[in-house]
Amino acid sequence: MNDYSLRPLGHVQSPLTEPSAAPRQGDEGAPDCWLVFDRDVRPALDGLRQGDDIVVVTWLHRADRSVLQVHPRGDAGRPIRGVFATRSQHRPNPLGIHTVTILDIDDLRVHVRGLEAVDGTPIVDIKSALGPSGRR
């Protein structure tokens, strides 16, 4: 198997400090927070605008990478499923995928709504969110 490497491009700055306090999904009560980028990726932020929806890819650094099955949403009343059939943060490669809305941009800091990641979570990429098919 080939080796792959990712490097953090920045980190999340959030009032959420414990995963247990974070909502399961960003649209379930996540506080507004900041994406703080490293200076060397500044040119990659060009073209982002207030109001844009973007997809933030994070490395869920506090996840348990040995977990292969979970009760969905942590509900023991639901049958166990493989993590690939869930949105669990615990998984072999703990990438988080978050669609958020840009509220403001201040140089290397991007203020967003809808991100449930905890403070200090590494950012590995962002992409523009796709609009409906035919309007892209």
TAVENJO-V410794 format. One line per field, one symbol per residue. phi: phi as a letter, one per 20 degrees, with the letter a starting at -180 (. if undefined). A space follows every 10 residues. Layout:
# TAVENJO-V410794
phi = ???
This chain:
# TAVENJO-V410794
phi = .feccccfdr bedcffdcgf eeffcfedof ffbdeddfgf dggfegofcg nfecdddddf fdfefefdcb eglmeffeff cfffecdgfe agcfedccec dfeaccledd ecdndefegn ffedacbfff eggnce
